[in-house]
Amino acid sequence: MLKIVLGMSILRIISGLIELSAAFLMLYFNRVETAFKINACLAVIGPIIMISVTSLGLIGLADKISLKQMFIIFSGVSLIFIGLNKI
């Protein structure tokens, strides 16, 4: 179990470092167009990290929760992405 929590934590640390690096790049280039492009890249990376961390969490919980509960969690994550696509 410790390996899964460690993996989830490392992914979140990497995500945070990417976010901070992007913020510093935006300040460095000091142009709206460049900042917008950097932000667009973050919009792709964020969901990938979320899916990865959620997947690791579900793998860790697979023996502790029922198939019905797993389906409900998966449905919730799916609804988040459906909701974001409608904006």
Backbone as JSON Lines, residues from 0, in Angstrom:
{"i":0,"aa":"M","n":[0.83,-1.2,0.0],"ca":[0.0,0.0,0.0],"c":[0.87,1.26,0.0]}
{"i":1,"aa":"L","n":[1.98,1.21,0.7],"ca":[2.86,2.37,0.77],"c":[3.35,2.79,-0.62]}
{"i":2,"aa":"K","n":[3.6,1.81,-1.5],"ca":[4.08,2.12,-2.84],"c":[3.04,2.91,-3.63]}
{"i":3,"aa":"I","n":[1.78,2.56,-3.45],"ca":[0.72,3.27,-4.17],"c":[0.6,4.7,-3.67]}
{"i":4,"aa":"V","n":[0.62,4.89,-2.36],"ca":[0.54,6.24,-1.8],"c":[1.76,7.05,-2.22]}
{"i":5,"aa":"L","n":[2.92,6.43,-2.23],"ca":[4.14,7.11,-2.67],"c":[4.02,7.51,-4.14]}
{"i":6,"aa":"G","n":[3.51,6.61,-4.97],"ca":[3.32,6.92,-6.39],"c":[2.35,8.07,-6.6]}
{"i":7,"aa":"M","n":[1.24,8.05,-5.84],"ca":[0.26,9.14,-5.94],"c":[0.9,10.46,-5.52]}
{"i":8,"aa":"S","n":[1.66,10.43,-4.45],"ca":[2.31,11.65,-3.96],"c":[3.33,12.18,-4.96]}
{"i":9,"aa":"I","n":[4.12,11.29,-5.53],"ca":[5.14,11.72,-6.49],"c":[4.48,12.35,-7.72]}
{"i":10,"aa":"L","n":[3.38,11.74,-8.19],"ca":[2.68,12.33,-9.34],"c":[2.17,13.73,-9.02]}
{"i":11,"aa":"R","n":[1.65,13.92,-7.81],"ca":[1.15,15.25,-7.43],"c":[2.29,16.25,-7.27]}
{"i":12,"aa":"I","n":[3.44,15.8,-6.77],"ca":[4.6,16.69,-6.65],"c":[5.07,17.1,-8.04]}
{"i":13,"aa":"I","n":[5.14,16.14,-8.96],"ca":[5.52,16.45,-10.34],"c":[4.54,17.44,-10.95]}
{"i":14,"aa":"S","n":[3.26,17.22,-10.7],"ca":[2.24,18.13,-11.22],"c":[2.44,19.55,-10.68]}
{"i":15,"aa":"G","n":[2.72,19.64,-9.4],"ca":[2.95,20.96,-8.79],"c":[4.18,21.65,-9.36]}
{"i":16,"aa":"L","n":[5.23,20.86,-9.58],"ca":[6.45,21.44,-10.15],"c":[6.21,21.92,-11.58]}
{"i":17,"aa":"I","n":[5.42,21.17,-12.33],"ca":[5.08,21.6,-13.69],"c":[4.29,22.9,-13.65]}
{"i":18,"aa":"E","n":[3.34,22.99,-12.73],"ca":[2.53,24.21,-12.59],"c":[3.41,25.41,-12.22]}
{"i":19,"aa":"L","n":[4.3,25.22,-11.26],"ca":[5.19,26.31,-10.86],"c":[6.13,26.71,-12.0]}
{"i":20,"aa":"S","n":[6.66,25.73,-12.71],"ca":[7.53,26.03,-13.85],"c":[6.79,26.83,-14.9]}
{"i":21,"aa":"A","n":[5.53,26.44,-15.15],"ca":[4.73,27.16,-16.14],"c":[4.5,28.61,-15.7]}
{"i":22,"aa":"A","n":[4.24,28.81,-14.42],"ca":[4.02,30.17,-13.92],"c":[5.28,31.03,-14.1]}
{"i":23,"aa":"F","n":[6.43,30.45,-13.79],"ca":[7.68,31.19,-13.96],"c":[7.96,31.47,-15.43]}
{"i":24,"aa":"L","n":[7.64,30.51,-16.31],"ca":[7.82,30.75,-17.74],"c":[6.92,31.88,-18.23]}
{"i":25,"aa":"M","n":[5.7,31.92,-17.73],"ca":[4.79,33.0,-18.11],"c":[5.37,34.35,-17.7]}
{"i":26,"aa":"L","n":[5.91,34.42,-16.49],"ca":[6.52,35.66,-16.03],"c":[7.78,35.99,-16.83]}
{"i":27,"aa":"Y","n":[8.56,34.99,-17.16],"ca":[9.8,35.2,-17.9],"c":[9.53,35.77,-19.29]}
{"i":28,"aa":"F","n":[8.59,35.15,-20.02],"ca":[8.31,35.61,-21.38],"c":[7.49,36.89,-21.4]}
{"i":29,"aa":"N","n":[6.66,37.12,-20.4],"ca":[5.93,38.37,-20.21],"c":[5.12,38.77,-21.45]}
{"i":30,"aa":"R","n":[4.52,37.77,-22.1],"ca":[3.66,38.04,-23.26],"c":[2.38,37.24,-23.09]}
{"i":31,"aa":"V","n":[1.26,37.88,-23.37],"ca":[-0.03,37.23,-23.2],"c":[-0.15,36.01,-24.11]}
{"i":32,"aa":"E","n":[0.32,36.13,-25.34],"ca":[0.2,35.03,-26.3],"c":[0.97,33.8,-25.81]}
{"i":33,"aa":"T","n":[2.17,34.01,-25.33],"ca":[2.99,32.91,-24.83],"c":[2.38,32.31,-23.56]}
{"i":34,"aa":"A","n":[1.9,33.16,-22.67],"ca":[1.26,32.68,-21.44],"c":[0.03,31.84,-21.78]}
{"i":35,"aa":"F","n":[-0.7,32.26,-22.79],"ca":[-1.9,31.52,-23.2],"c":[-1.51,30.14,-23.73]}
{"i":36,"aa":"K","n":[-0.43,30.06,-24.49],"ca":[0.04,28.77,-25.02],"c":[0.5,27.85,-23.88]}
{"i":37,"aa":"I","n":[1.21,28.42,-22.93],"ca":[1.66,27.64,-21.78],"c":[0.47,27.12,-20.99]}
{"i":38,"aa":"N","n":[-0.52,27.96,-20.81],"ca":[-1.73,27.56,-20.1],"c":[-2.47,26.44,-20.84]}
{"i":39,"aa":"A","n":[-2.46,26.5,-22.15],"ca":[-3.11,25.44,-22.94],"c":[-2.39,24.1,-22.72]}
{"i":40,"aa":"C","n":[-1.09,24.14,-22.62],"ca":[-0.34,22.9,-22.33],"c":[-0.71,22.35,-20.96]}
{"i":41,"aa":"L","n":[-0.89,23.24,-19.99],"ca":[-1.29,22.8,-18.66],"c":[-2.68,22.17,-18.66]}
{"i":42,"aa":"A","n":[-3.54,22.66,-19.54],"ca":[-4.89,22.1,-19.64],"c":[-4.87,20.65,-20.12]}
{"i":43,"aa":"V","n":[-3.82,20.26,-20.8],"ca":[-3.68,18.87,-21.25],"c":[-3.04,18.02,-20.14]}
{"i":44,"aa":"I","n":[-2.06,18.58,-19.46],"ca":[-1.32,17.83,-18.45],"c":[-2.17,17.56,-17.2]}
{"i":45,"aa":"G","n":[-2.98,18.52,-16.79],"ca":[-3.79,18.38,-15.57],"c":[-4.68,17.15,-15.56]}
{"i":46,"aa":"P","n":[-5.5,16.95,-16.58],"ca":[-6.35,15.75,-16.58],"c":[-5.58,14.44,-16.63]}
{"i":47,"aa":"I","n":[-4.43,14.44,-17.3],"ca":[-3.62,13.23,-17.36],"c":[-3.13,12.86,-15.95]}
{"i":48,"aa":"I","n":[-2.68,13.87,-15.2],"ca":[-2.23,13.63,-13.83],"c":[-3.4,13.15,-12.97]}
{"i":49,"aa":"M","n":[-4.56,13.8,-13.11],"ca":[-5.72,13.41,-12.31],"c":[-6.13,11.97,-12.59]}
{"i":50,"aa":"I","n":[-6.16,11.58,-13.86],"ca":[-6.52,10.21,-14.21],"c":[-5.49,9.23,-13.65]}
{"i":51,"aa":"S","n":[-4.22,9.59,-13.74],"ca":[-3.16,8.71,-13.24],"c":[-3.26,8.5,-11.73]}
{"i":52,"aa":"V","n":[-3.44,9.6,-10.99],"ca":[-3.53,9.51,-9.53],"c":[-4.79,8.75,-9.13]}
{"i":53,"aa":"T","n":[-5.9,9.03,-9.79],"ca":[-7.15,8.32,-9.5],"c":[-7.01,6.83,-9.79]}
{"i":54,"aa":"S","n":[-6.35,6.5,-10.89],"ca":[-6.15,5.09,-11.24],"c":[-5.31,4.37,-10.19]}
{"i":55,"aa":"L","n":[-4.25,5.03,-9.75],"ca":[-3.43,4.42,-8.7],"c":[-4.24,4.22,-7.42]}
{"i":56,"aa":"G","n":[-5.05,5.2,-7.07],"ca":[-5.9,5.07,-5.89],"c":[-6.88,3.92,-6.02]}
{"i":57,"aa":"L","n":[-7.48,3.77,-7.19],"ca":[-8.43,2.68,-7.4],"c":[-7.74,1.32,-7.37]}
{"i":58,"aa":"I","n":[-6.53,1.26,-7.88],"ca":[-5.76,0.01,-7.81],"c":[-5.51,-0.36,-6.35]}
{"i":59,"aa":"G","n":[-5.18,0.64,-5.55],"ca":[-4.95,0.39,-4.13],"c":[-6.2,-0.02,-3.38]}
{"i":60,"aa":"L","n":[-7.35,0.44,-3.85],"ca":[-8.61,0.12,-3.18],"c":[-9.34,-1.07,-3.79]}
{"i":61,"aa":"A","n":[-8.81,-1.63,-4.85],"ca":[-9.52,-2.67,-5.6],"c":[-9.95,-3.85,-4.74]}
{"i":62,"aa":"D","n":[-9.14,-4.22,-3.78],"ca":[-9.49,-5.37,-2.94],"c":[-10.38,-4.98,-1.77]}
{"i":63,"aa":"K","n":[-10.61,-3.69,-1.57],"ca":[-11.38,-3.22,-0.41],"c":[-12.78,-2.73,-0.77]}
{"i":64,"aa":"I","n":[-13.03,-2.44,-2.04],"ca":[-14.36,-1.93,-2.41],"c":[-15.0,-2.87,-3.43]}
{"i":65,"aa":"S","n":[-16.31,-2.83,-3.47],"ca":[-17.05,-3.72,-4.36],"c":[-17.02,-3.19,-5.79]}
{"i":66,"aa":"L","n":[-17.44,-4.04,-6.71],"ca":[-17.49,-3.65,-8.11],"c":[-18.48,-2.5,-8.31]}
{"i":67,"aa":"K","n":[-19.57,-2.51,-7.57],"ca":[-20.57,-1.44,-7.65],"c":[-19.95,-0.11,-7.22]}
{"i":68,"aa":"Q","n":[-19.22,-0.1,-6.13],"ca":[-18.58,1.13,-5.66],"c":[-17.53,1.61,-6.68]}
{"i":69,"aa":"M","n":[-16.8,0.68,-7.27],"ca":[-15.8,1.02,-8.29],"c":[-16.49,1.69,-9.48]}
{"i":70,"aa":"F","n":[-17.63,1.15,-9.88],"ca":[-18.38,1.73,-11.0],"c":[-18.86,3.14,-10.66]}
{"i":71,"aa":"I","n":[-19.32,3.35,-9.44],"ca":[-19.81,4.67,-9.02],"c":[-18.65,5.68,-9.05]}
{"i":72,"aa":"I","n":[-17.49,5.29,-8.57],"ca":[-16.33,6.18,-8.6],"c":[-15.95,6.51,-10.03]}
{"i":73,"aa":"F","n":[-15.89,5.49,-10.88],"ca":[-15.55,5.7,-12.28],"c":[-16.57,6.62,-12.95]}
{"i":74,"aa":"S","n":[-17.85,6.43,-12.62],"ca":[-18.9,7.29,-13.19],"c":[-18.73,8.74,-12.75]}
{"i":75,"aa":"G","n":[-18.36,8.94,-11.5],"ca":[-18.14,10.29,-10.99],"c":[-17.0,10.99,-11.71]}
{"i":76,"aa":"V","n":[-15.89,10.29,-11.91],"ca":[-14.77,10.87,-12.63],"c":[-15.17,11.17,-14.07]}
{"i":77,"aa":"S","n":[-15.93,10.26,-14.68],"ca":[-16.4,10.48,-16.06],"c":[-17.29,11.72,-16.14]}
{"i":78,"aa":"L","n":[-18.18,11.9,-15.17],"ca":[-19.07,13.06,-15.16],"c":[-18.28,14.37,-15.03]}
{"i":79,"aa":"I","n":[-17.18,14.33,-14.28],"ca":[-16.34,15.53,-14.18],"c":[-15.85,15.94,-15.56]}
{"i":80,"aa":"F","n":[-15.35,14.96,-16.33],"ca":[-14.83,15.28,-17.66],"c":[-15.95,15.67,-18.63]}
{"i":81,"aa":"I","n":[-17.1,15.05,-18.52],"ca":[-18.23,15.44,-19.38],"c":[-18.64,16.88,-19.06]}
{"i":82,"aa":"G","n":[-18.7,17.2,-17.77],"ca":[-19.06,18.55,-17.35],"c":[-18.06,19.59,-17.83]}
{"i":83,"aa":"L","n":[-16.8,19.25,-17.8],"ca":[-15.77,20.19,-18.25],"c":[-15.82,20.42,-19.74]}
{"i":84,"aa":"N","n":[-16.22,19.42,-20.51],"ca":[-16.31,19.57,-21.96],"c":[-17.49,20.42,-22.38]}
{"i":85,"aa":"K","n":[-18.47,20.59,-21.55],"ca":[-19.66,21.38,-21.89],"c":[-19.48,22.85,-21.64]}
{"i":86,"aa":"I","n":[-18.39,23.24,-20.98],"ca":[-18.16,24.66,-20.66],"c":[-17.62,25.37,-21.89]}
